[in-house]
Amino acid sequence: MTRRIICVCVAGMLLTLSACNKSESTKISTIAKENSPAPEISVMAIADGSTLKLSALKGKVVLLNFWATWCPPCREEIPSMMQLNGAMTGKPFQMVAVSVDEGGKQVIDSFFKERGFMLPTYLDSNGMAARSYGVTGVPESFIVDKNGVLVKKIIGGLDWGSPDVASFLEGLMR
């Protein structure tokens, strides 16, 4: 009887260990680091449902911003993001505002309509983009240069309309 209990316990432990190994193998092996190639992500455009791959934006400076409608600092920085996006029109620049909202397109559309906001917004429905970048909260932003290298990680809100920000981004475009 004691042997049977021991065998059951050992079998249970082996199953537990194999389950841990399985989840470990599905973890993302690299998380975004400054001065390293930016991890590839795919996100869905709110506007038309198309898929955007970060690699398709090579040749442009990218502002990748993770945000949510329920986040006060995110809501605070959106007007300055809109200002920056307008100032960068016609330049090799792409803003990718990735919502981590669980409510999806309806929540975001309603939020923008109520406040009169408009940004190039994308969904990370499976959470893989946020995990690839090691996002721990919102807002978190990442600046990717025209060669696909992550040059800056910004935790928290920022005044994106600042002349210093525009200068920094324009320097990356050269």
C-alpha positions as CSV (number, residue, x, y, z in Angstrom):
1,M,0.0,0.0,0.0
2,T,2.8,2.4,0.9
3,R,4.5,1.6,-2.5
4,R,1.3,2.4,-4.3
5,I,1.0,5.8,-2.6
6,I,4.6,6.6,-3.4
7,C,4.1,5.6,-7.1
8,V,1.0,7.8,-7.3
9,C,2.9,10.7,-5.8
10,V,5.9,10.3,-8.1
11,A,3.6,10.0,-11.1
12,G,1.8,13.2,-10.0
13,M,5.1,15.0,-9.6
14,L,6.3,13.9,-13.1
15,L,3.0,15.1,-14.7
16,T,3.4,18.4,-12.9
17,L,7.0,18.8,-14.0
18,S,6.1,18.0,-17.6
19,A,3.3,20.6,-17.5
20,C,5.8,23.2,-16.3
21,N,8.2,22.3,-19.1
22,K,5.4,22.6,-21.7
23,S,4.5,26.1,-20.5
24,E,8.2,27.0,-20.4
25,S,8.6,26.0,-24.0
26,T,5.8,28.4,-25.1
27,K,7.4,31.4,-23.4
28,I,8.9,34.1,-25.6
29,S,12.6,33.5,-25.8
30,T,13.6,37.2,-26.3
31,I,12.2,40.3,-24.8
32,A,12.8,43.7,-26.3
33,K,16.0,45.4,-25.2
34,E,17.4,48.8,-26.2
35,N,20.0,48.7,-28.9
36,S,18.8,45.3,-30.1
37,P,16.6,44.3,-33.1
38,A,13.0,45.0,-32.2
39,P,11.0,41.8,-31.8
40,E,8.6,41.1,-34.7
41,I,4.9,41.5,-33.8
42,S,1.6,41.3,-35.7
43,V,-1.3,43.5,-34.6
44,M,-4.7,44.1,-36.1
45,A,-5.8,47.6,-37.3
46,I,-8.9,48.9,-35.6
47,A,-9.8,50.9,-38.7
48,D,-10.0,48.1,-41.2
49,G,-9.1,44.8,-39.5
50,S,-5.9,44.4,-41.6
51,T,-2.8,42.9,-40.0
52,L,0.3,45.0,-39.5
53,K,3.7,43.4,-39.0
54,L,6.4,45.6,-37.5
55,S,8.9,44.3,-40.1
56,A,6.8,45.9,-42.8
57,L,7.7,49.3,-41.4
58,K,11.5,49.1,-42.0
59,G,12.7,52.3,-43.4
60,K,10.5,54.3,-41.0
61,V,10.9,55.4,-37.4
62,V,8.2,53.7,-35.3
63,L,6.6,54.9,-32.1
64,L,5.1,51.7,-30.7
65,N,2.8,52.6,-27.8
66,F,0.9,50.2,-25.5
67,W,-2.1,51.8,-23.9
68,A,-5.6,51.3,-22.6
69,T,-8.8,53.3,-22.5
70,W,-9.1,52.9,-18.7
71,C,-5.6,54.2,-18.0
72,P,-5.5,57.9,-16.8
73,P,-1.8,58.5,-17.9
74,C,-2.7,57.0,-21.3
75,R,-5.7,59.3,-21.8
76,E,-3.5,62.2,-20.7
77,E,-0.8,61.6,-23.4
78,I,-3.2,60.9,-26.3
79,P,-3.6,64.6,-27.3
80,S,0.2,65.0,-27.5
81,M,0.4,61.8,-29.5
82,M,-2.1,63.1,-31.9
83,Q,-0.1,66.3,-32.2
84,L,3.1,64.4,-32.9
85,N,1.4,62.2,-35.5
86,G,0.1,65.2,-37.3
87,A,3.6,66.9,-37.2
88,M,5.2,63.8,-38.7
89,T,2.8,63.6,-41.6
90,G,4.8,63.0,-44.8
91,K,7.9,61.9,-43.0
92,P,9.3,58.4,-42.6
93,F,7.4,57.8,-39.4
94,Q,4.7,55.5,-38.2
95,M,2.8,55.6,-35.0
96,V,1.5,52.2,-33.8
97,A,-0.8,52.6,-30.8
98,V,-1.6,49.1,-29.5
99,S,-4.6,48.8,-27.2
100,V,-4.5,46.2,-24.5
101,D,-8.2,46.7,-23.7
102,E,-10.1,43.5,-23.3
103,G,-13.3,45.0,-24.8
104,G,-11.8,45.2,-28.3
105,K,-12.8,47.4,-31.1
106,Q,-16.1,48.5,-29.6
107,V,-14.6,49.9,-26.4
108,I,-11.9,51.7,-28.4
109,D,-14.2,53.2,-31.0
110,S,-16.6,54.4,-28.2
111,F,-13.7,55.9,-26.3
112,F,-12.4,57.8,-29.3
113,K,-15.8,59.0,-30.3
114,E,-16.7,60.3,-26.9
115,R,-13.4,62.3,-26.6
116,G,-12.8,63.2,-30.2
117,F,-9.5,61.4,-30.3
118,M,-8.0,59.7,-33.3
119,L,-4.8,57.6,-33.5
120,P,-3.6,54.8,-35.7
121,T,-4.7,52.1,-33.3
122,Y,-4.2,48.4,-33.3
123,L,-5.3,45.4,-31.2
124,D,-3.1,42.8,-29.5
125,S,-5.9,40.3,-29.1
126,N,-3.6,37.4,-27.9
127,G,-1.3,39.6,-25.9
128,M,1.8,38.3,-27.8
129,A,3.0,41.8,-28.8
130,A,2.9,43.1,-25.2
131,R,4.7,39.9,-24.0
132,S,7.4,40.3,-26.7
133,Y,8.1,43.7,-25.5
134,G,8.0,42.8,-21.8
135,V,5.2,45.3,-21.1
136,T,4.4,45.4,-17.4
137,G,2.0,48.2,-17.4
138,V,0.6,51.0,-19.5
139,P,1.5,53.3,-21.0
140,E,4.8,51.9,-22.2
141,S,6.3,53.1,-25.5
142,F,9.2,51.9,-27.7
143,I,11.0,53.9,-30.4
144,V,12.3,51.7,-33.2
145,D,14.7,53.2,-35.7
146,K,14.5,52.9,-39.5
147,N,16.7,49.8,-39.4
148,G,14.4,48.0,-37.0
149,V,16.5,48.5,-33.9
150,L,14.8,49.3,-30.6
151,V,16.5,52.5,-29.5
152,K,14.4,53.7,-26.6
153,K,11.9,52.3,-24.0
154,I,9.7,54.8,-22.2
155,I,7.7,53.7,-19.1
156,G,4.8,56.0,-18.3
157,G,3.2,58.9,-20.0
158,L,5.2,61.5,-22.0
159,D,4.4,64.9,-23.7
160,W,4.9,63.6,-27.2
161,G,4.3,67.2,-28.5
162,S,7.6,68.4,-27.0
163,P,10.1,69.9,-29.5
164,D,12.8,67.6,-27.9
165,V,10.8,64.5,-28.9
166,A,10.3,65.7,-32.5
167,S,14.0,66.5,-32.7
168,F,15.0,63.1,-31.4
169,L,12.7,61.3,-33.8
170,E,13.8,63.4,-36.8
171,G,17.4,62.6,-35.9
172,L,16.6,58.9,-36.2
173,M,15.1,59.6,-39.7
174,R,18.5,60.8,-41.1
